[in-house]
């Protein structure tokens, strides 16, 4: 099976919390039948343990995008509302709706367009990049003293953000008693201190140093071939 399937088997066998659905093939039940887990008082699954997939992160980013799109539409409507207040000379008072319109009219006359619109937009507007939002999702979702299965968490993260996530995961293990099972191609995550790395492309799967993995070797050969491109020319 692939890495994601393996994580899903573990997650289902341990009854871990999940948010995004996954591909459930006919062979999946057979995979589950080959696995066993016997919980005891000493081995009870910690509360909050969960599987976090790249689909979870993508869904979160799409939700943010939808919220921002709604805010953008609201902003355009407010721009038009402000322009109308500038074109209107007076507002008659006949009902409470007219009173609200009068307040908007008076405020529009006193305010700049940006101030008028800013006061009416949601205060929690998300302006972070996809990478910042994805990292925030992990830092908010991961708590204390629990088991987390992470499926390719490097997706949507720049190399710098991947290193930041690596430090966050290391500190979660060291200070907050968390444990992680991670499916990843990221050399930054594979190089985490104390990580036990399995090469699932080997037959049979085996433990290896992260620097021996084929994916990491590909990075190594690429940068080695381009070593001269990183050398800074000496100023004459």
Buried (B, 14 or more C-beta within 10 A) or exposed (E): EEBBBBBBBBBBEBEBEBEBEBEEEEEBEEBBEEEEEEEEEEEEEBEBBBBBBBBBBBBBBEEBEEBBEEBEEBBEEBBEBBEEBEEEEEBEEEEEEEEEBBEBBEBBEEBEBEEBBBEBEEEEEBEEEBBBBBBBBBEEBBBEEBBBBBBBBBBBBBEEBBBBBBEBBBEBBEEEEBEBBBBBBBBBBBBBEEBEBBBBEEEEEEEBEBEEBEBBEEEEEEEEEEEEEEEEEEEE
